[in-house]
Amino acid sequence: MRQKAAERLYIVGRGQTVKSQDQNDLDNAYTEVYGELDVKGLTTWSSTDDIPDEFVNDIVAMMSRRRLDTYAVAEPRRSLIIQDDLVAELNIREMQNQGRVGETEIEEF
C-alpha cells in the first residue's frame, strides 16, 4: 500500500523502490488515517491486519492527501489527490453500509 501511495505522490516511479525514510513516513500516514477511521467506527480490521481489498484505493487516497505538502505535489496531481480524498471516506461508509444490507437485528423484549 505504501508503494501505491508513493507512486501516487510521485515520490517514485512505477515499480521503483521507496526509500526507507519515505516508507516510514507513509507508514505514519497510514497510522493517521487508520486512527481517524477507527474513531468514526469505520474500520473492520485491526491496524496491523491486512486492509480489506475493497478499501485499499480509498485508504491510499487518504494517505496521499495527508502527505501532499511533505512531498510538494504540484498541480494538477495535487487537485486530483484532494478530490479522491474527499470521496474516499464516503466510499468506505457506503461499502460498509452495503455489507449490512439484509442483516436482521434481533431485539430482546
PLY file of the C-alpha trace (Angstrom):
ply
format ascii 1.0
element vertex 109
property float x
property float y
property float z
element edge 108
property int vertex1
property int vertex2
end_header
0.00 0.00 0.00
2.84 2.39 0.75
4.13 1.65 -2.76
0.82 2.77 -4.26
0.83 5.95 -2.17
4.45 6.68 -3.12
3.66 6.31 -6.81
0.54 8.45 -6.44
2.58 11.20 -4.78
5.29 10.88 -7.48
7.89 10.00 -4.83
8.91 7.09 -7.03
8.08 5.88 -10.50
6.06 2.74 -11.07
7.98 -0.26 -9.73
10.82 1.77 -8.19
11.86 1.16 -4.61
10.62 3.55 -1.93
13.39 4.88 0.33
13.22 3.71 3.93
12.59 7.23 5.30
9.65 7.59 2.89
8.41 4.12 3.83
8.38 5.19 7.49
6.58 8.43 6.64
3.94 6.62 4.61
3.52 4.07 7.40
2.84 7.03 9.71
0.32 8.40 7.19
-1.48 5.04 7.29
-1.49 5.12 11.10
-3.07 8.60 10.99
-5.73 7.52 8.50
-6.48 4.32 10.43
-6.86 6.33 13.64
-9.27 8.78 12.01
-11.39 5.98 10.57
-11.31 3.94 13.77
-12.58 6.86 15.86
-15.51 7.14 13.43
-16.22 3.41 13.67
-15.24 2.84 10.03
-12.62 0.12 10.47
-13.49 -3.54 10.16
-9.87 -4.64 10.64
-7.15 -4.02 13.21
-4.32 -1.60 12.42
-1.88 -4.48 11.99
-4.14 -6.66 9.80
-4.24 -6.57 6.03
-6.63 -3.93 4.76
-9.66 -5.44 3.04
-9.14 -5.19 -0.74
-12.25 -3.09 -1.27
-10.84 -0.31 0.94
-7.25 -0.16 -0.35
-7.68 2.52 -3.04
-9.60 4.79 -0.69
-7.05 4.35 2.09
-4.25 5.15 -0.38
-6.13 8.30 -1.44
-6.46 9.39 2.20
-2.81 8.66 2.94
-1.71 10.61 -0.12
-3.77 13.65 0.85
-2.08 13.77 4.24
1.35 13.93 2.59
0.74 16.45 -0.22
2.76 19.18 1.46
5.51 16.85 2.66
6.27 15.83 -0.91
5.35 19.16 -2.55
2.92 17.64 -5.04
2.20 20.08 -7.86
-0.96 20.73 -9.84
-2.86 19.13 -11.44
-1.88 16.00 -9.48
-2.49 17.82 -6.19
-6.11 18.61 -7.06
-6.76 15.04 -8.17
-5.48 13.67 -4.87
-7.60 16.15 -2.90
-10.66 15.22 -4.93
-10.07 11.49 -4.38
-9.63 12.06 -0.65
-12.92 13.93 -0.45
-14.84 10.89 -1.67
-12.71 8.19 -0.03
-14.39 8.23 3.39
-17.82 8.35 1.75
-16.89 5.29 -0.32
-15.79 3.43 2.80
-19.03 4.29 4.58
-21.08 3.22 1.59
-19.26 -0.10 1.20
-19.78 -0.88 4.87
-23.46 0.02 4.67
-23.90 -2.22 1.63
-22.37 -5.03 3.66
-25.07 -4.53 6.28
-27.97 -4.57 3.82
-30.20 -7.50 4.52
-28.93 -8.02 8.07
-31.67 -8.53 10.58
-31.38 -7.07 14.01
-32.95 -9.17 16.72
-34.33 -7.33 19.68
-34.89 -8.91 23.05
-38.08 -7.95 24.87
0 1
1 2
2 3
3 4
4 5
5 6
6 7
7 8
8 9
9 10
10 11
11 12
12 13
13 14
14 15
15 16
16 17
17 18
18 19
19 20
20 21
21 22
22 23
23 24
24 25
25 26
26 27
27 28
28 29
29 30
30 31
31 32
32 33
33 34
34 35
35 36
36 37
37 38
38 39
39 40
40 41
41 42
42 43
43 44
44 45
45 46
46 47
47 48
48 49
49 50
50 51
51 52
52 53
53 54
54 55
55 56
56 57
57 58
58 59
59 60
60 61
61 62
62 63
63 64
64 65
65 66
66 67
67 68
68 69
69 70
70 71
71 72
72 73
73 74
74 75
75 76
76 77
77 78
78 79
79 80
80 81
81 82
82 83
83 84
84 85
85 86
86 87
87 88
88 89
89 90
90 91
91 92
92 93
93 94
94 95
95 96
96 97
97 98
98 99
99 100
100 101
101 102
102 103
103 104
104 105
105 106
106 107
107 108
